[in-house]
């Protein structure tokens, strides 16, 4: 059994006050044999030293990330700090972080970190939490695939980091007080863990019935569709994709053996007209173009929340919706934050929510097994 406890503060500058406020919301003397911490926060809490000071105070591994906004049972906001503590007598936790990754070293860094954490844990984990950086020449799916290969398919749940300014040069991951712009943080959970994973993506009525076929690609770089350049294909169906609107066009990928399509987005538009996407773009894979609007965001959040509330043995709930959802809700940008808070804050079970720069969540395949995937535009949750 895992018990979840959360605390939040809006105190950025006064370290002692921030730590006191956090400690007043969690009885740290009542923790069980094993514990770990997860942090979502505005980047100012890293710069001011709050994160490092709190991590120094607490006697267990803590990982975290910057996020555009966060919520728990105590409230929600764009400039807050949330600490979640998971504690258990049966489940143990081991956390760590890579050095900064890049296109040349990310596979080795991820493999090295997982191997060292696996050695510390003494056995294969039941699942892994991870917070990963945005790296311009490495897609989210590439880093997820590297971890998937290292851990041999053990379920992985987490996020790419983001921030309020959507400035990916200043986003950060955290581990035990250390912060890095391009570090991969991991937390291994060993023991009797039975996670439930929820992905609520773009509603069916927001997905085009017309499918296209990928005919030229390079991992996550999409070059040609139906034997024509990707931008030309999109223009033919009435979509003009530019650097200014690049994040607003979801692609629904129908991977081989996948139970449902995976929503992925465009990240970088290159000079040659090709596009870096959020995930693998295998030649021969079909996709449809989706649309994202306020009604669809609310509908998918409602579906995800209903599935959370219906879970009979929920002890802990972690939620990571895509940050694009917040942006696309303008002018009512806090609509989803309020929807989540109003649905879950009055329930006895705790929850923690932060906006994600790209969601990492297993989904079932045709073989009935869970397969680790990278998503965009989705409402993702992990229930313990």
Backbone torsions as a table, in degrees:
resi	resn	phi	psi	omega
1	UNK	NA	138.0	177.2
2	UNK	-115.2	131.2	174.3
3	UNK	-103.7	137.8	-179.5
4	UNK	-114.2	133.0	177.6
5	UNK	-130.2	141.2	-179.8
6	UNK	-131.1	154.2	175.6
7	UNK	-149.2	151.3	-179.7
8	UNK	-141.6	156.2	175.9
9	UNK	-146.3	154.7	172.9
10	UNK	-112.2	9.4	-179.2
11	UNK	-87.0	112.5	-175.8
12	UNK	-96.6	-41.7	-166.5
13	UNK	-92.2	-36.2	-177.2
14	UNK	-91.7	101.6	-173.1
15	UNK	-59.9	-46.6	-177.4
16	UNK	-62.0	-39.7	179.4
17	UNK	-66.8	-41.4	179.8
18	UNK	-62.7	-46.6	-179.2
19	UNK	-66.2	-39.5	178.0
20	UNK	-62.0	-41.2	179.8
21	UNK	-65.3	-42.3	177.2
22	UNK	-62.3	-46.5	-177.4
23	UNK	-67.0	-25.2	179.7
24	UNK	-73.5	-16.7	-177.4
25	UNK	-98.9	-13.1	180.0
26	UNK	-130.4	130.7	175.9
27	UNK	-86.7	94.0	-175.5
28	UNK	-71.9	-14.0	177.4
29	UNK	-78.6	-14.1	-176.2
30	UNK	-100.9	10.9	-179.2
31	UNK	-68.8	155.6	-177.9
32	UNK	-84.8	-167.3	-172.4
33	UNK	-60.6	-40.7	-177.3
34	UNK	-123.1	141.6	178.4
35	UNK	-146.9	160.5	171.7
36	UNK	-150.1	166.4	179.5
37	UNK	-126.2	148.1	174.5
38	UNK	-128.7	136.0	-177.2
39	UNK	-124.2	133.7	163.1
40	UNK	-119.6	132.5	-177.7
41	UNK	-159.4	162.2	167.4
42	UNK	-70.3	147.7	-175.1
43	UNK	-63.3	-20.3	179.7
44	UNK	-63.0	-26.4	179.1
45	UNK	-71.0	-24.7	174.0
46	UNK	-76.8	-46.0	-177.7
47	UNK	-65.2	-35.5	-177.5
48	UNK	-78.8	-15.3	-179.9
49	UNK	97.5	-0.3	179.9
50	UNK	-60.2	-45.2	-177.4
51	UNK	-62.0	-49.9	-178.9
52	UNK	-62.2	-40.9	-178.6
53	UNK	-65.9	-42.7	-179.8
54	UNK	-66.8	-43.7	179.6
55	UNK	-60.5	-37.0	178.5
56	UNK	-65.8	-32.0	-177.7
57	UNK	-74.3	-28.0	-169.2
58	UNK	-102.6	137.1	-171.1
59	UNK	-91.6	39.4	177.8
60	UNK	-149.6	164.3	-178.8
61	UNK	-68.8	140.3	-179.7
62	UNK	-135.1	131.0	171.0
63	UNK	-122.8	159.6	-179.4
64	UNK	-170.0	-175.9	-179.2
65	UNK	-157.6	158.8	169.2
66	UNK	-75.2	145.7	-179.0
67	UNK	-143.1	151.3	-179.7
68	UNK	-62.4	-40.7	-179.2
69	UNK	-156.6	161.5	-177.1
70	UNK	-146.5	164.6	179.3
71	UNK	-153.5	149.3	166.7
72	UNK	-151.8	-170.0	-174.7
73	UNK	-65.7	-16.4	-179.6
74	UNK	-85.8	-11.5	-179.9
75	UNK	145.9	-169.9	178.3
76	UNK	-146.4	160.8	179.2
77	UNK	176.5	169.0	-178.6
78	UNK	-91.8	-20.5	-172.0
79	UNK	-118.3	25.1	-173.2
80	UNK	-103.1	172.6	177.5
81	UNK	-123.5	129.8	176.6
82	UNK	-122.8	130.8	169.7
83	UNK	-112.8	128.3	170.4
84	UNK	-110.6	133.1	174.4
85	UNK	-112.6	126.8	171.5
86	UNK	-105.5	129.7	-175.5
87	UNK	-138.1	142.2	-173.2
88	UNK	-160.2	150.1	171.5
89	UNK	-87.0	-24.2	-174.5
90	UNK	-102.7	-29.2	-175.9
91	UNK	-104.2	130.3	178.3
92	UNK	-107.6	162.6	-172.9
93	UNK	-135.5	136.2	176.6
94	UNK	-136.1	125.3	-177.2
95	UNK	-123.5	157.8	177.1
96	UNK	-171.1	178.2	-177.9
97	UNK	-146.5	145.6	175.5
98	UNK	-73.4	173.4	161.2
99	UNK	-74.7	175.1	177.4
100	UNK	-56.5	135.0	-179.7
101	UNK	-100.6	158.5	172.6
102	UNK	-148.0	-176.3	-175.7
103	UNK	-61.9	-29.0	-175.8
104	UNK	-85.5	-26.1	-171.3
105	UNK	-119.7	-1.6	-168.7
106	UNK	-62.6	-37.6	-179.2
107	UNK	-66.0	-44.1	179.6
108	UNK	-66.1	-40.8	180.0
109	UNK	-64.6	-44.1	-179.9
110	UNK	-66.2	-42.0	179.7
111	UNK	-65.0	-41.5	179.9
112	UNK	-63.4	-45.8	-179.0
113	UNK	-64.1	-47.9	-178.9
114	UNK	-59.5	-43.3	-178.9
115	UNK	-61.5	-40.2	-178.7
116	UNK	-70.2	-38.8	177.7
117	UNK	-69.2	-38.7	177.3
118	UNK	-62.1	-38.1	178.1
119	UNK	-66.8	-41.5	178.0
120	UNK	-64.0	-39.3	-178.0
121	UNK	-72.2	-32.3	177.4
122	UNK	89.9	-7.1	178.0
123	UNK	-162.1	169.6	177.9
124	UNK	-64.4	137.5	178.0
125	UNK	-74.5	162.1	174.1
126	UNK	-77.9	-33.0	177.6
127	UNK	-161.9	172.4	-177.6
128	UNK	-135.4	132.6	164.8
129	UNK	-93.1	140.9	176.8
130	UNK	-145.0	142.9	170.2
131	UNK	-121.3	123.9	-172.4
132	UNK	-118.9	154.4	-178.3
133	UNK	-87.4	162.2	168.5
134	UNK	-86.4	118.9	177.9
135	UNK	-121.9	126.5	-168.1
136	UNK	-61.5	-32.0	-177.1
137	UNK	-109.4	16.4	174.3
138	UNK	-132.1	121.9	-178.4
139	UNK	-76.7	160.4	176.3
140	UNK	-58.7	-41.1	-179.4
141	UNK	-65.2	-33.0	179.3
142	UNK	-64.9	-42.6	178.6
143	UNK	-69.7	-38.1	176.7
144	UNK	-64.4	-42.0	179.2
145	UNK	-64.0	-36.6	178.4
146	UNK	-63.8	-44.2	178.3
147	UNK	-67.7	-39.0	178.2
148	UNK	-59.2	-41.3	178.6
149	UNK	-68.2	-39.6	-179.2
150	UNK	-64.1	-42.8	-175.6
151	UNK	-95.2	1.4	177.4
152	UNK	58.2	47.0	170.0
153	UNK	86.0	6.6	175.2
154	UNK	-61.2	139.0	-176.7
155	UNK	-57.7	132.5	-178.9
156	UNK	-122.9	130.8	178.8
157	UNK	-132.3	136.6	179.2
158	UNK	168.2	-144.3	-166.7
159	UNK	-162.0	154.1	158.6
160	UNK	-82.1	143.5	-176.0
161	UNK	-78.0	156.9	179.2
162	UNK	-149.0	-177.5	175.7
163	UNK	-154.7	175.8	-174.5
164	UNK	-64.6	-36.1	-176.8
165	UNK	-83.6	-4.7	-174.4
166	UNK	53.3	34.5	177.4
167	UNK	-100.6	102.2	-173.7
168	UNK	-75.8	-1.7	173.0
169	UNK	-82.2	-12.2	-177.5
170	UNK	-119.9	-0.6	175.5
171	UNK	-66.2	153.6	-176.0
172	UNK	-146.1	149.7	167.8
173	UNK	-108.7	158.3	-171.8
174	UNK	-133.0	143.0	169.6
175	UNK	-148.9	118.3	176.2
176	UNK	51.2	40.6	176.0
177	UNK	92.6	-18.6	177.1
178	UNK	-86.3	138.1	178.7
179	UNK	-124.6	143.6	178.9
180	UNK	-138.4	147.1	176.6
181	UNK	-72.9	-31.6	-174.5
182	UNK	-129.0	32.5	177.5
183	UNK	-90.5	148.3	173.8
184	UNK	-102.1	117.6	179.0
185	UNK	-99.9	140.9	179.0
186	UNK	-134.9	148.3	171.1
187	UNK	-132.4	117.3	178.1
188	UNK	-89.7	134.9	176.5
189	UNK	-111.4	115.7	-178.1
190	UNK	-113.3	132.4	178.9
191	UNK	128.0	-163.6	-175.1
192	UNK	-77.5	73.6	178.6
193	UNK	-103.8	129.7	177.4
194	UNK	-124.8	80.8	-177.4
195	UNK	-75.1	149.5	169.3
196	UNK	-115.7	129.7	-177.5
197	UNK	-110.3	134.6	-179.0
198	UNK	-122.7	127.3	171.9
199	UNK	-125.6	116.6	175.8
200	UNK	-116.1	108.3	-171.7
201	UNK	-103.9	-154.0	-177.0
202	UNK	-66.9	129.5	-179.6
203	UNK	-57.6	151.0	-176.3
204	UNK	-55.8	-38.2	-177.5
205	UNK	-72.4	-7.6	175.8
206	UNK	-99.5	12.3	-180.0
207	UNK	-115.3	129.6	179.9
208	UNK	-63.1	146.5	175.3
209	UNK	-78.0	-14.9	-177.8
210	UNK	-86.9	126.6	177.8
211	UNK	-107.3	147.1	174.6
212	UNK	-119.8	167.0	-176.5
213	UNK	-119.0	130.2	176.0
214	UNK	-72.8	122.9	-177.0
215	UNK	-115.6	-11.5	175.1
216	UNK	-155.1	126.9	-178.1
217	UNK	-158.8	169.4	176.0
218	UNK	-142.0	92.6	-174.6
219	UNK	57.5	-110.1	-177.8
220	UNK	-92.2	-0.6	178.8
221	UNK	-91.1	119.3	-179.3
222	UNK	-95.8	123.4	-175.9
223	UNK	-110.8	-50.9	-175.7
224	UNK	-135.4	145.5	178.1
225	UNK	-131.8	131.9	-176.4
226	UNK	50.6	38.9	178.2
227	UNK	63.5	27.0	173.7
228	UNK	-136.9	154.8	178.5
229	UNK	-53.7	142.6	-174.6
230	UNK	-56.6	-42.0	-179.1
231	UNK	-67.7	-33.1	177.1
232	UNK	-67.4	-41.4	177.9
233	UNK	-61.5	-46.3	-178.8
234	UNK	-63.2	-38.4	178.2
235	UNK	-63.1	-36.9	-179.3
236	UNK	-65.8	-27.6	178.1
237	UNK	-98.4	12.4	171.8
238	UNK	93.3	16.2	-179.5
239	UNK	-115.5	116.3	176.1
240	UNK	-99.4	104.5	-177.8
241	UNK	-93.6	125.5	179.3
242	UNK	-127.1	173.8	177.6
243	UNK	-62.9	-26.2	-177.7
244	UNK	-77.9	-33.1	-175.7
245	UNK	-114.6	16.0	-169.2
246	UNK	-60.9	-28.2	-174.6
247	UNK	-85.4	1.8	-172.6
248	UNK	-102.6	9.9	-178.0
249	UNK	-117.0	99.2	178.7
250	UNK	-77.1	139.8	169.8
251	UNK	-108.7	132.9	179.2
252	UNK	-102.3	103.4	-175.3
253	UNK	-87.4	128.9	178.4
254	UNK	-101.7	79.0	-178.6
255	UNK	-65.4	153.0	176.5
256	UNK	-57.4	124.0	175.2
257	UNK	82.0	-4.2	-178.6
258	UNK	-73.5	143.3	-179.5
259	UNK	-72.7	-38.0	179.1
260	UNK	-137.7	161.2	177.4
261	UNK	-67.4	151.1	177.7
262	UNK	-104.0	129.1	-179.8
263	UNK	-84.8	126.0	178.8
264	UNK	-133.0	154.2	-178.0
265	UNK	-120.1	170.1	173.2
266	UNK	-86.9	139.7	-179.8
267	UNK	-112.5	-49.4	-174.2
268	UNK	-135.7	131.8	175.5
269	UNK	-99.0	117.4	-176.7
270	UNK	-89.1	163.0	-177.1
271	UNK	-60.9	-31.3	-178.2
272	UNK	-81.9	4.3	178.2
273	UNK	90.7	-5.1	175.6
274	UNK	-81.5	166.1	-173.1
275	UNK	-134.4	132.3	170.8
276	UNK	-81.4	125.1	-178.0
277	UNK	-109.1	178.8	-178.5
278	UNK	-78.6	-13.7	-175.1
279	UNK	-151.0	-179.5	-179.9
280	UNK	-62.6	140.9	179.7
281	UNK	-122.7	71.0	-175.6
282	UNK	-65.2	136.5	175.0
283	UNK	-58.5	135.0	-179.1
284	UNK	95.0	-7.1	178.3
285	UNK	-83.2	137.5	178.3
286	UNK	-93.8	155.1	176.9
287	UNK	-149.7	159.8	170.9
288	UNK	-121.5	158.1	176.3
289	UNK	-93.7	133.0	177.6
290	UNK	-106.4	176.0	174.2
291	UNK	-133.8	149.4	-178.5
292	UNK	-124.1	125.6	-179.4
293	UNK	-143.2	173.2	-175.5
294	UNK	-59.9	-41.9	-179.2
295	UNK	-63.4	-43.6	179.7
296	UNK	-66.9	-37.1	177.9
297	UNK	-63.4	-47.5	179.4
298	UNK	-62.5	-39.9	-179.3
299	UNK	-65.0	-44.8	-178.8
300	UNK	-69.8	-35.7	175.6
301	UNK	-63.9	-42.3	179.6
302	UNK	-61.8	-42.5	178.0
303	UNK	-61.1	-46.1	179.7
304	UNK	-63.1	-42.4	-180.0
305	UNK	-66.3	-38.3	177.6
306	UNK	-62.9	-38.3	178.7
307	UNK	-69.2	-36.0	176.3
308	UNK	-64.2	-50.6	-176.7
309	UNK	-65.5	-26.0	-178.9
310	UNK	-83.1	-8.3	-177.7
311	UNK	-70.1	122.3	-170.2
312	UNK	-74.1	-23.7	-173.7
313	UNK	-121.4	33.5	-176.1
314	UNK	-70.6	122.5	174.9
315	UNK	-110.8	-32.1	-178.0
316	UNK	-145.8	140.6	-179.4
317	UNK	-133.0	125.5	176.4
318	UNK	-118.2	131.7	-173.1
319	UNK	-128.7	133.9	177.6
320	UNK	-136.0	90.6	171.3
321	UNK	-80.4	156.6	179.4
322	UNK	-69.8	138.8	-178.8
323	UNK	-62.9	-26.4	177.9
324	UNK	-61.0	-29.1	178.5
325	UNK	-62.9	-42.1	177.5
326	UNK	-61.7	-45.2	-178.3
327	UNK	-63.3	-43.8	-174.7
328	UNK	-75.0	-9.6	178.2
329	UNK	-83.7	-2.7	179.8
330	UNK	-54.0	138.2	7.3
331	UNK	-86.7	-4.0	-179.1
332	UNK	-96.1	60.5	-169.3
333	UNK	-69.1	-22.6	179.7
334	UNK	-89.5	9.4	-176.7
335	UNK	-58.2	-44.8	-178.4
336	UNK	-72.2	-38.5	175.4
337	UNK	-55.9	-46.1	179.2
338	UNK	-66.2	-40.4	-179.7
339	UNK	-60.6	-44.6	179.5
340	UNK	-66.0	-47.1	-177.6
341	UNK	-63.1	-45.0	-179.0
342	UNK	-65.2	-30.4	-179.3
343	UNK	-79.1	-35.2	-169.0
344	UNK	-111.1	-23.6	-172.1
345	UNK	-63.5	-31.5	-177.7
346	UNK	-85.1	-10.6	178.5
347	UNK	-75.4	151.9	-178.3
348	UNK	-69.3	-25.6	-178.4
349	UNK	-80.2	137.7	-179.4
350	UNK	-76.6	163.1	175.2
351	UNK	-148.1	161.4	175.0
352	UNK	-139.3	133.6	-178.0
353	UNK	-134.9	139.5	172.3
354	UNK	-145.3	152.1	177.7
355	UNK	-79.9	143.1	-170.2
356	UNK	-111.9	143.7	172.5
357	UNK	-85.4	2.8	-179.4
358	UNK	161.3	126.8	-170.0
359	UNK	-93.5	138.3	178.0
360	UNK	-115.3	112.9	-174.1
361	UNK	-155.2	131.4	176.3
362	UNK	-68.7	147.0	173.8
363	UNK	-133.7	150.9	-178.2
364	UNK	-74.9	142.0	174.7
365	UNK	-100.0	-177.6	179.8
366	UNK	-64.7	-21.3	179.4
367	UNK	-81.1	-0.1	179.9
368	UNK	82.3	-2.1	-179.4
369	UNK	-98.4	157.7	176.3
370	UNK	-81.1	138.5	177.6
371	UNK	-127.4	132.2	-178.3
372	UNK	-70.1	130.7	-179.5
373	UNK	-137.0	154.0	171.6
374	UNK	-101.1	138.0	-176.1
375	UNK	-129.1	160.6	167.1
376	UNK	-129.9	159.4	172.4
377	UNK	67.5	4.6	-169.2
378	UNK	-101.3	159.3	168.6
379	UNK	-97.6	111.6	-177.4
380	UNK	-117.9	143.3	179.0
381	UNK	-142.9	153.2	173.2
382	UNK	-127.2	124.6	179.4
383	UNK	-111.3	130.8	176.5
384	UNK	-114.9	NA	NA
